[in-house]
């Protein structure tokens, strides 16, 4: 069986003062996260205070390379099937995202993936992953 990836409309993200640097980076083709200035831990999702020690954080550009930790192909939520996955980045954090531009039925745990971007309504770029 084969389920090819099909483009689908993406809603514009909610942008506020805390997330604006993240979305600005995606427009430049970069994925960024935040690292704690006190304990040095990187965390996902990006936020001003470290979830581990409550220290202040700073933005850091991430490699965009990772491995699928878990993946599911959703076929019945709408007319267009899509793959949603947890991807563990080489930096050690795990993020929830879509896997695109591939045969969705060929995806598997442990598969290497790389960052790509898809345009949302309003022109924002949404980070996603494709097989490496």
N, C-alpha and C positions, 0 to 999 in steps of 0.2 A: 504494500500500500504506500502511496505517496501523497503527501499534503504539501504542495508548494506554498511558499510565502506569498501573500497578496497584500499590497499596500492597503491601508485603511485610514480613515480620518483620525487625527489625533487632536484632542482638546488642548487649548493653550494652557500652559501651567499658570498657577497663581504665583505672582512675583510680588515680594514685599522687600523691605529694607534688609532683612536677614538673608534672603535667598538671591537678591539681585546679583551679587558677585558670582554666584554659581551659574546663573543663567547667562551672564555676560561671558563667562569662560566657555560655555557650550557654543555660543555664537562664534567664538574663535577656534572651535574644534578641540577644546580641552575639557577633560573631566577633572573636577577638583573636589577635594574633601577637606576636612579640618583636622589638624593635629594639635594636641594639648601642649601648651608651653611649659606646664609643670611636670606631668608624668610621661610626656612624649608619645602617648598612644594616639593612633589614628582612629577615627570612628566614622561610621555611616549611620545615619544621615547627618549632613553637616549642620552643626549648631554652635552657638557662641560659647556655651559652657560645656566642658568635658563631662560626659556621662559617667566617667570612672572616678574623677576626683574633684569635679566642679571647678577646675582651673580654666583659665582663659585659653582660647584656641586661635590658630591662624590658618589661613588657606594654604593648600598645597596641591600642586598638579599631580595627578595620578597617571600611571602608565597606560591604563586602558587595556591591559592584558589580564586574562584570568581563566578560570576553570568553572564549568557548570557543576554546581553542588546539587541542585535539584531542578527538574524541568517538567512542565506539564503542557500539553497541547490542548487548548480549549476550542472545541468545535461547535458547541451548542449555545454559547452565550450570545451569538449574533450570526449574521450571515457570512462573516469572514473569520476563518480559523486563525488563531495566533498562538504563539508559544510564550509562556511566562516562566521565568527561571530565577533561582538564586544563583548569582555568580560570585565566586570568591576571587577577588582581585589578587594579583601577585603581592600587593602590599599587605594582605591579610584580612581586609574587611570584606563583608559579604553584602551585596545589594540585590534588591528585587528589580528585575528589568524584563524587557522583551528580547527574544532572539529573533533575528530577521534575516532576509536574503538567503534562504536555504530551504531544503526539503525539511519541513518541520518533523516528519516522522523519523528522520535520521539523527536527531539530537539525542545525546545520552550523557549521563552523569560521568564526570571526569574529562569531558571534551574541552579542548582549549578554544577560547573565544577571544575576539578583539573588539574594541570599541568602534562604533559607528554612530551616526546621528541621523535622525529623521525629522523633517520639518512638521511642526504643529500649526494649527490655526494661528494666524497672526505672525508667523515667521519664526517663532522660538524653535530652537533645536533641542530635540529630546535624545538623551543618551540611550543607546541600545547596544546590543552585541550581535556579532555574526561569527560563524565558525572561523577559526584562524587558519 
